[in-house]
Amino acid sequence: MKLKTSLLLLATLFIAAAEGFAQAKFIHSHNDYANNTPFYKAYNNGFNSIEADIFLVNGTLLVSHSDKYLYPERTLKGMYLDPVAYELRRDTTRRLNLLIDVKADYKKVLPALVKELKPLEAYLLSPENPHGRLKILISGNRPLPANYKDYPNILWFDDDLAYPHTQAEWDRVGQVSLNFEKWSKWKGQGAIPEADRKRLQKTVDSVHTNTGKLVRFWGAPDMPESWETQIGFDADIIGTDKIEQLAAYLQKKSLRKPTTVAIPNKQAK
């Protein structure tokens, strides 16, 4: 009985120690426009990163996941850029990532986006404005790394490790985002297979060591078991469609990065 009690105590202490060493996480609202209160639900729940998918239609950037559901009133300006500008003026401590997933020809979309971002110029993070509180990350259809230099420094790029980079090209990368299903088919039920966990951990460690970039996995199961697993293999940014649930989950564990901390382009050494 004493042995059983001692082992139970040791296990409890081990779990507590492991949680104590876990790093606080940034949180990302995946496909944010699909929830019932775009932008504001994630923003008011303290999310560090918010995602909008865009198409260019007759000179206007519209927000949608598919070209089958394009509505003229759902503009990037009205749904995201104007609210961001208002909130950053109101709260001078807040920092935010706006991840723009380009769903059409980036050669046409990105110049239109740069034009629409002009009123937010004072807030935009760039090498010339290192204290900018809004980072614009380009994902989806985006230029090859060799062509990053053709775009203004207010645009940062979301990388998927598909192409080699020079150091100058890595300097334009804001984070690395990877498809979870390429590493694991786990659906969040029971424990993740150990081989999958090791493969994910090895990938995160490799990105951290070789690039210094922060890592997010998209397409992962969206439930507490998965969030805990991602924390365990050191993903830096946890994405979700369940805004309130993830916010509360990490808050309970004291593992949320504050809204006053920007998602860095590189890990702190």
N, C-alpha and C positions, 0 to 999 in steps of 0.2 A: 504493500500500500504506500509506504514511504517513497519507494522508487518511482511508482506511478505518479505520485504527487510532485516529486522533484522534476520528473521529465515534463510534466504539464507546465510547471513553473518556468522551466528553461525554454520551452516552446513559446510561451507567452512573452517572455523577455526577448526572445529572438525576433518575434513578429514586431514587437514594440520598437526594437532597435532598428529593424529594417525600415519601418515607417518613418522613424526619426531621421534616417539618412536620405529618405526620398526628397528629391528636389521639387520645389514649387513649379507648377506648370502654367504656361500660357494657354488660353482657351480661344477656340476659333468657331465661329458660327458658319457652318457649312450650308451652302445654298440658302443663305439667310432670307432672301426674298420670298421663299416658299412658306415661311411661317406667317401667323396671322397679324403680326405687327412688325413688318420689316424694319431693320435698323434699330428701332427703339427698344425692342425686347432684349436684344443682345447687348446693346449699349448700356441700358439701365441695369442689366445683370452683370456688368463689369467685364464683358468680354474684351480681350485684347486685339482680336482680329475678326473681321466680318467679310463675308464673300458675296460678290454680286457677279452674275454671268451676263454678258452683254452682246448685243447685235447692233450693227449700224443700219438704220432703216431711213432712207430719204434724208440723210444728213443728221439724224437724231440717234443718240445711243439709248437703246431700249433694254430693259432688264428682263431676261427670261432664260430658262434652261433649254428651250427648244424654239425653233423658228415657227412652230405650229401655234405658239401661244404668245404672240407679240401684240401688245396693246399700246396704243399711242400715249395713254396716260401714265404708263409705267416707265418713266424715263430714269436714267441714271442720275440726272441732275436733281429731279424732284424726290426720288426715293432715298438717295444716298449723299450726293455732294452738297446739296443745300442743308440737310440736317447735320452733316458732319461739320460744315462751316459754322453753323449756329452753335453747336455744342462746344466746339473748340474755343469759340469766342467766350462762351459762358463759363467754361471751366478751363483755366489756364494751366492746370496740372495734368490734364488728361492726354494720354498718348494712344494711338490707334494704328493698326494695320488695316488697309482696305485692299483685299485681294480681288483683283479683277480677272475673271475667267473669260477670255476672249473666245467667243463661239463662232466667229466668222473670220474673214481675211484680215489678219493683223496689219497688213500693209495699208489697209483703208481705215481700220478701227483705231489704231494707235495714234495717228495724227489727229483724229477727231477727239480722242480722249485727252491728249495733251492740250488741245484748245479749250476743252470744257474744264480742265483743271486750273486754268489761268487765274480765276478768282481766289483759289486756295493757295496761291503761290507762296505766301508768307508761312504757311503751315507745312509745306511739303519737305520731307527729309531728302537731303541730297548731300554730296560731298561739299558743296558750296553753302549749304544750310544744315550743318550737323545737329543743330538743336531743333530742327523741324519735328513737329509732333504727329505728323501724319505720313505714314509710309505707304506708297502705292506699289503693290506687287502685281506683276503681270503673269498670269497662268493661262493654261489652255493653249490656243493657237498663238504661238509667240515666235519671234525670230530665232535663228540659230545663234549660239553663243558668239560666233565670229561677227555677228551683225548687231550685237548689243550697243556697240559704240555709235551706231547710226541714230540712236534715240537719246532724248534728253536725260540727264542724270537724275531727274525727278522720278524716273521709272526704274524700279528694281524688278528682278526676275525670279520667278519661282522655278526651281530646277528639279528635274526628275532623273538625273544621272545618266541620261541617254547619250550624251556627247562629251568628248573631252573638252577641257577648258584651259586656256592660259590663265595666269594669275590675274591679269587685267579683266578677263571675263568673269572669273570667280568673284572679283571685287564688285561686280554688278548684280550678284546673286543675293537675294534677301533671305532665302531659306530653301530647304530641300523638302519636297513633298512627294511621297511614294505611295503607290497602289498596294495596300495591305494584302490583297489577294494574290499578288505575285510571290509573296513570302509565306502565306498561310491561307488555308481554306477553312480555318476554325470559325465557327459561327457564334462563339460566345457562350456555348453550353458546356459546363464542366471546365476543367483546366485545359489550357492550350497545350497541345502536344509539345513535349520538351524539345524535340528537334526543331520545331517551328520557332519556339521561344529563343533558342540559341541562334537560329538564323537571323531573326529580327534584331537580337542584341548585337550580333556581330556586324550587321549592316549599320546600325546606329553608331556603334563604336568606330567603325571605319570612316563614316562621314565626319564624325566629330574630330577624329585624329587627323584625317587627310585634308579636310577643308575648313574645319572650325564652324561649319554651318549648323543651324538648328534644324531639327527633323520633325516633320508631321507626316502621319499616315492617313490617307483618305480611303474610304471604302471599308474601314474596320467595323466590326460589330459595334452598335451604338447602345451600350448598356454598361452598368457598373462593373461587371466582370471584365469587360474589354478595357474600360478606362483604367481599372486597377492593373491589368496586364501591361498596358502601354506605359504606365508609370513605372512598372517593374523593369521593363527593358529600356528605360531612359528616353522615350520619345519626349521631345521638348514642348511640343504644341499638341494639345488634344482637341480634335474636332468633333462636332456633334450637330445633330438636328434637334436635340432635346435640350434646349437652352437652359431652362430653369432647373432641370434635373442635374445636369453636369455642374452648373454653378453651385448648387446646394451640396452636391457630393464632394467637390473639392474644398468648399468652404468648411464643411464638417471635419475634413481631414487636415485643415490648415495648409493646403497645398495649392493655393491660388496665388498667382503673381498679381501684385496690385496694378490698378489701372494707370498709375503714375509712372510705371516702368515700361519703356519701349521694348518691343521684341528686337533684340540686337541682330545685326547682320552676321556677327560671329560670336561664338561663346567667349565669355570672359575667361581670361587665363588665370 
